[in-house]
């Protein structure tokens, strides 16, 4: 099965969206952002939890400076750079988005360890229901805590998860200085080549 390509239009200017105010961000604490999910996806990306910017806008990886959408495009998952406001288009490319923890926080450091462990259980049920081929967890620290794998490394994991292959990628937040966009794109590309081997 070939990788879905969506439309083949060249990149065009993305409409401007108003930036959330400070009051909007403060009001976004503990909000949730709906999953982008469908049965039989090739890759279900799993973030740690939504930040306040995503909570305020209602879209995943929405904060300017987050490298998720640029890394997807640079690695060949999408044939053009999608904006967070086009996130539903991702399903056409065989991909989706969920989070280990649904509630928004200013920082993932605010999450309690038990929230990550509970998120692991919810993610397992979701993967069993929707049957993606790959689950890509975005954040090695969160993966180690949630999955109880303190020595796990980035990349493909040895154990299947509710029938899916697990892949761990770095957190694409702009605050993650350990990995630049070119590094993220290279690691995302390894996953893309495994998930879409004939492309």
C-alpha positions as CSV (number, residue, x, y, z in Angstrom):
1,X,0.0,0.0,0.0
2,X,1.5,3.3,-1.0
3,X,1.8,6.1,1.4
4,X,-1.2,8.6,1.2
5,X,0.0,11.8,-0.3
6,X,-2.9,14.1,0.2
7,X,-3.2,16.7,-2.5
8,X,-0.2,17.7,-4.6
9,X,-0.7,21.5,-4.4
10,X,2.5,23.4,-3.9
11,X,3.0,25.1,-0.5
12,X,0.9,28.2,-0.2
13,X,0.7,30.9,2.4
14,X,-1.0,29.6,5.6
15,X,-3.7,32.0,6.9
16,X,-2.7,33.9,9.9
17,X,-4.3,32.9,13.2
18,X,-4.5,35.1,16.2
19,X,-1.9,34.4,18.9
20,X,-3.5,33.5,22.2
21,X,-3.2,36.3,24.8
22,X,-1.6,35.7,28.2
23,X,-5.1,35.4,29.7
24,X,-6.0,32.8,27.0
25,X,-2.9,30.8,28.0
26,X,-3.7,31.0,31.7
27,X,-7.2,29.9,31.0
28,X,-6.0,26.9,29.0
29,X,-4.6,25.0,32.1
30,X,-6.1,21.5,32.3
31,X,-7.9,21.8,29.0
32,X,-7.7,18.9,26.5
33,X,-7.0,18.7,22.7
34,X,-9.0,16.1,20.7
35,X,-7.0,13.2,19.2
36,X,-6.4,13.0,15.5
37,X,-7.1,9.3,15.0
38,X,-8.7,6.8,12.7
39,X,-8.6,3.0,12.4
40,X,-5.6,1.4,10.7
41,X,-3.2,4.3,10.6
42,X,0.4,3.6,9.7
43,X,1.8,5.8,12.5
44,X,0.1,7.2,15.6
45,X,2.3,9.9,17.1
46,X,2.0,10.2,20.9
47,X,3.0,13.4,22.6
48,X,3.7,13.8,26.3
49,X,0.8,16.2,26.9
50,X,-0.5,19.4,25.2
51,X,1.1,22.7,26.2
52,X,-0.9,25.8,27.1
53,X,-0.6,27.2,23.5
54,X,-2.2,24.0,22.2
55,X,-4.8,24.1,24.8
56,X,-5.7,27.7,24.0
57,X,-5.9,27.1,20.2
58,X,-7.3,23.6,20.3
59,X,-4.5,22.2,18.0
60,X,-1.6,19.9,18.5
61,X,2.0,21.2,18.5
62,X,0.6,24.7,17.9
63,X,3.3,26.9,19.7
64,X,5.5,28.7,17.2
65,X,9.0,27.1,17.4
66,X,7.7,23.6,17.9
67,X,9.4,21.4,15.3
68,X,6.8,18.7,14.9
69,X,5.2,19.9,11.7
70,X,8.5,20.9,10.1
71,X,10.1,17.6,11.0
72,X,7.2,15.7,9.5
73,X,7.6,17.5,6.2
74,X,11.4,17.4,6.1
75,X,11.3,13.7,6.7
76,X,8.9,12.9,4.0
77,X,5.7,12.1,6.0
78,X,3.9,15.0,4.3
79,X,4.5,16.5,0.8
80,X,4.0,20.0,2.1
81,X,4.4,21.8,5.4
82,X,1.1,21.5,7.3
83,X,0.1,24.0,9.9
84,X,-1.4,22.9,13.3
85,X,-4.7,24.3,12.0
86,X,-4.6,21.7,9.2
87,X,-3.9,18.8,11.6
88,X,-7.0,16.8,10.3
89,X,-5.2,16.5,7.0
90,X,-2.7,14.2,8.7
91,X,-5.1,11.2,8.5
92,X,-4.8,11.4,4.7
93,X,-1.1,10.7,5.1
94,X,-1.8,7.6,7.3
95,X,-0.9,9.3,10.5
96,X,-2.5,10.6,13.7
97,X,-1.8,12.3,17.0
98,X,-2.6,11.5,20.6
99,X,-1.0,12.2,24.0
100,X,0.1,10.1,27.0
101,X,-1.6,12.7,29.3
102,X,-4.6,14.6,28.0
103,X,-4.5,17.7,30.3
104,X,-2.6,20.8,29.3
105,X,0.2,22.2,31.4
106,X,2.8,25.0,31.0
107,X,5.5,22.3,31.1
108,X,5.6,18.5,31.0
109,X,7.6,18.7,34.2
110,X,4.3,19.4,36.0
111,X,3.0,15.9,35.3
112,X,3.1,13.4,38.1
113,X,4.7,10.0,37.5
114,X,1.4,8.3,38.1
115,X,-0.2,10.3,35.4
116,X,2.3,9.0,32.9
117,X,1.7,5.4,34.1
118,X,-2.1,5.9,33.7
119,X,-1.4,7.4,30.3
120,X,0.4,4.1,29.3
121,X,-2.8,2.1,30.1
122,X,-5.0,4.5,28.2
123,X,-2.7,4.5,25.2
124,X,-2.7,0.7,25.2
125,X,-6.5,0.6,25.1
126,X,-6.4,3.2,22.3
127,X,-3.9,1.2,20.2
128,X,-5.8,-2.0,20.7
129,X,-9.0,-0.2,19.5
130,X,-7.6,1.6,16.4
131,X,-4.7,-0.8,15.5
132,X,-2.0,1.6,14.1
133,X,1.0,-0.2,12.8
134,X,3.5,2.0,14.7
135,X,3.2,4.1,17.8
136,X,5.8,6.9,18.0
137,X,6.3,8.3,21.5
138,X,7.7,11.9,21.3
139,X,10.0,12.1,24.4
140,X,12.4,9.6,25.7
141,X,12.0,10.6,29.4
142,X,8.2,10.3,29.2
143,X,8.5,7.0,27.5
144,X,10.9,5.6,30.1
145,X,8.5,6.7,32.9
146,X,5.3,5.7,31.3
147,X,6.4,2.3,29.9
148,X,8.7,1.4,32.9
149,X,11.7,1.2,30.7
150,X,14.4,3.3,32.4
151,X,17.2,2.2,30.0
152,X,15.3,2.7,26.8
153,X,17.0,4.5,23.9
154,X,15.6,6.4,21.0
155,X,14.4,4.5,17.9
156,X,12.6,1.2,17.5
157,X,11.7,-0.6,20.7
158,X,12.1,-4.4,21.0
159,X,8.7,-5.2,22.4
160,X,5.3,-4.8,20.6
161,X,2.6,-2.7,22.2
162,X,-1.0,-4.0,21.8
163,X,0.2,-5.3,18.4
164,X,2.0,-2.1,17.3
165,X,5.7,-1.5,16.8
166,X,6.9,1.2,19.2
167,X,9.3,3.9,18.1
168,X,10.7,6.6,20.4
169,X,11.6,10.0,19.0
170,X,12.8,13.2,20.7
171,X,10.4,15.7,22.0
172,X,10.0,18.2,19.2
173,X,9.4,21.2,21.5
174,X,11.5,24.2,20.7
175,X,12.7,24.1,24.3
176,X,14.5,20.8,23.5
177,X,18.0,22.1,22.6
178,X,19.5,18.6,22.4
179,X,18.1,18.0,18.9
180,X,18.0,20.5,16.1
181,X,15.5,20.3,13.2
182,X,17.9,18.4,10.9
183,X,18.5,15.8,13.7
184,X,14.8,15.4,14.2
185,X,14.1,15.1,10.5
186,X,16.7,12.3,10.2
187,X,15.2,10.4,13.1
188,X,11.6,10.9,11.8
189,X,12.8,9.7,8.4
190,X,14.0,6.4,9.9
191,X,10.5,5.9,11.2
192,X,8.9,6.9,8.0
193,X,11.0,4.5,6.0
194,X,10.0,1.7,8.3
195,X,6.3,2.6,8.3
196,X,6.1,3.2,4.5
197,X,8.8,0.8,3.2
198,X,7.8,1.0,-0.5
199,X,7.9,4.8,-0.7
